[in-house]
Structures are given as structure tokens and as C-alpha cells.
Amino acid sequence: MEQKLFHIEGLVEFIPRIFKDDRGFFLETFSLKWFESLGIQPNFVQDNQSVSSKGVLRGLHFQKQPYAQGKLVRVSSGRALDVAVDLRKESPTYGQHATCLLDAEKLNMFYIPEGFAHGFVALEDNTTFLYKCTNYYHKDSEGGILWSDPDLGIDWGIDEPLVSPKDAILPQLKDFDSPF
Ligand SMILES: Cc1cn([C@H]2C[C@H](O)[C@@H](COP(=O)(O)OP(=O)(O)O[C@H]3O[C@H](C)C(=O)[C@H](O)[C@H]3O)O2)c(=O)[nH]c1=O
């Protein structure tokens, strides 16, 4: 398992070893050891799956405490540009974002700790997005920031993504008081 860190503290890309043979392939998609070697103790309690057509953008979402979620995300089919925005008020990288291109060939994974807004855009049809969460879904704790916020300056690689009505009216960072 190869691990890559980012300029924003806490974000990690995991690149698994894929064992291919004439039957197909095998890989480990989660091991607590990957995190313990980095001093991270994620308590994953919920797995999610979504499937999106090319151009669908989901995000930028988070859950407020005490339901904040860390996430380990990957795709099992298709390709997605994944984005994490640092919303930790005390962080030197507050308001900055990192991206991770997830695909079903590399089968790489991206870990986003609590304190981040998270989103992705599907770059292919039938992009199956799988993720582990460190807290349960709690609707009343949901929050978000606008995907197209000019202060975030995120290059999604797609001009007119398909965004839910809920996501289209999320606030911009400048109009937002981070709960983290
Ligand atoms: C997230 C979630 C949703 N739902 C229900 C609520 C809605 O009736 C339906 C669709 O939810 P939503 O439109 O919020 O789904 P996404 O836009 O994919 O939301 C996700 O998008 C970004 C990428 C994230 O990181 C979050 O996990 C999550 O916010 O599923 C549940 O029952 N449990 C859940 O954990």
C-alpha cells in the first residue's frame, strides 16, 4: 500500500497493491493498519454507495459536530475528481482545497478527515462511488458550501455539471461561519 500526503494536513491518498492473475484481480480496500501507521484512528461505522452519470457533481457537503464525518472514498467503476475543502478555522490551510482523481484502474482511495467539505464530479457514466464514514448520517447536521464559489477556485474540469437543487443554493465561504 503506497500512501501520498497533501499540502493540507490530514488528507491521504492510498494506492493499493492490485493482485492480477488469469482469474481477474484482488485488492484490499480497507485495512486499519494503513491508518494506524499514520497515527489515525478512524472509527468507520457506515458505508455508502452512489452511482452517477458523467457530469454529475455531488457536494460540497459536511456534517456538523457531533456528527462530523471522516470519509475514505473510492470508485469501483468510472472515474471521479474528488475535492476536499479545509474548513478547520485554526488550520493554516483554511479555505484551501485538494483534489484526488479516483479511477477504477488505479483503484486508489482518498481519506478526508472530519473538518472538511467533500464533493466530487463524475467524469464518466456509471461512476460507482463507494465510501466509509466515521459517523452516522444525521440529516439535521448537514451543511455545505457552494461548489462554484469563486473564492475556492476549484477547477472541476467540467463547465456545466448536473447539481441537485439543494447543492445549487449552498452558501459561499465568505457568507459562512465554519462549525469546525
Ligand atoms: C448522505 C446520505 C443520504 N441519505 C439519503 C438522503 C436523501 O434522501 C438521499 C440522497 O442524499 P443526498 O442527495 O444528500 O446524496 P449526495 O448528494 O450523494 O450526498 C453525499 O454527497 C457527498 C459527496 C458526501 O460526501 C456526503 O456523503 C453526502 O452528502 O439519500 C441517507 O439515507 N444516508 C446518507 O448517509
The ligand as an SDF file (V2000), in Angstrom:
LIG
                    3D

 35 37  0  0  0  0  0  0  0  0999 V2000
  -25.6220   11.0480    2.5850 C   0  0  0  0  0  0  0  0  0  0  0  0
  -26.8300   10.2240    2.9170 C   0  0  0  0  0  0  0  0  0  0  0  0
  -28.0380   10.4190    2.2770 C   0  0  0  0  0  0  0  0  0  0  0  0
  -29.1120    9.6450    2.5980 N   0  0  0  0  0  0  0  0  0  0  0  0
  -30.3700    9.8750    1.8810 C   0  0  0  0  0  0  0  0  0  0  0  0
  -30.8940   11.3020    1.9790 C   0  0  0  0  0  0  0  0  0  0  0  0
  -31.5030   11.5690    0.6350 C   0  0  0  0  0  0  0  0  0  0  0  0
  -32.8660   11.2150    0.6500 O   0  0  0  0  0  0  0  0  0  0  0  0
  -30.7610   10.6380   -0.3290 C   0  0  0  0  0  0  0  0  0  0  0  0
  -29.7500   11.3590   -1.1990 C   0  0  0  0  0  0  0  0  0  0  0  0
  -28.9400   12.1230   -0.3470 O   0  0  0  0  0  0  0  0  0  0  0  0
  -28.0300   13.2830   -0.9440 P   0  0  0  0  0  0  0  0  0  0  0  0
  -28.7580   13.9740   -2.0620 O   0  0  0  0  0  0  0  0  0  0  0  0
  -27.5630   14.1140    0.2310 O   0  0  0  0  0  0  0  0  0  0  0  0
  -26.8050   12.4580   -1.5440 O   0  0  0  0  0  0  0  0  0  0  0  0
  -25.4260   13.0800   -2.0620 P   0  0  0  0  0  0  0  0  0  0  0  0
  -25.6530   14.3870   -2.7580 O   0  0  0  0  0  0  0  0  0  0  0  0
  -24.7050   11.9990   -2.7520 O   0  0  0  0  0  0  0  0  0  0  0  0
  -24.6870   13.4170   -0.6870 O   0  0  0  0  0  0  0  0  0  0  0  0
  -23.3900   12.9640   -0.4040 C   0  0  0  0  0  0  0  0  0  0  0  0
  -22.5300   13.7060   -1.2090 O   0  0  0  0  0  0  0  0  0  0  0  0
  -21.2180   13.9650   -0.7760 C   0  0  0  0  0  0  0  0  0  0  0  0
  -20.2750   13.5070   -1.8690 C   0  0  0  0  0  0  0  0  0  0  0  0
  -20.8130   13.4420    0.5330 C   0  0  0  0  0  0  0  0  0  0  0  0
  -19.6170   13.3920    0.8450 O   0  0  0  0  0  0  0  0  0  0  0  0
  -21.8190   13.0240    1.5170 C   0  0  0  0  0  0  0  0  0  0  0  0
  -21.5940   11.6750    1.8840 O   0  0  0  0  0  0  0  0  0  0  0  0
  -23.2040   13.1700    1.0800 C   0  0  0  0  0  0  0  0  0  0  0  0
  -23.6180   14.4630    1.4460 O   0  0  0  0  0  0  0  0  0  0  0  0
  -30.0900    9.6730    0.4930 O   0  0  0  0  0  0  0  0  0  0  0  0
  -29.0520    8.6500    3.5660 C   0  0  0  0  0  0  0  0  0  0  0  0
  -30.0440    7.9570    3.8500 O   0  0  0  0  0  0  0  0  0  0  0  0
  -27.8670    8.4520    4.2210 N   0  0  0  0  0  0  0  0  0  0  0  0
  -26.7470    9.2020    3.9360 C   0  0  0  0  0  0  0  0  0  0  0  0
  -25.6830    8.9560    4.5450 O   0  0  0  0  0  0  0  0  0  0  0  0
  1  2  1  0
  2  3  2  0
  2 34  1  0
  3  4  1  0
  4  5  1  0
  4 31  1  0
  5  6  1  0
  5 30  1  0
  6  7  1  0
  7  8  1  0
  7  9  1  0
  9 10  1  0
  9 30  1  0
 10 11  1  0
 11 12  1  0
 12 13  2  0
 12 14  1  0
 12 15  1  0
 15 16  1  0
 16 17  2  0
 16 18  1  0
 16 19  1  0
 19 20  1  0
 20 21  1  0
 20 28  1  0
 21 22  1  0
 22 23  1  0
 22 24  1  0
 24 25  2  0
 24 26  1  0
 26 27  1  0
 26 28  1  0
 28 29  1  0
 31 32  2  0
 31 33  1  0
 33 34  1  0
 34 35  2  0
M  END
$$$$
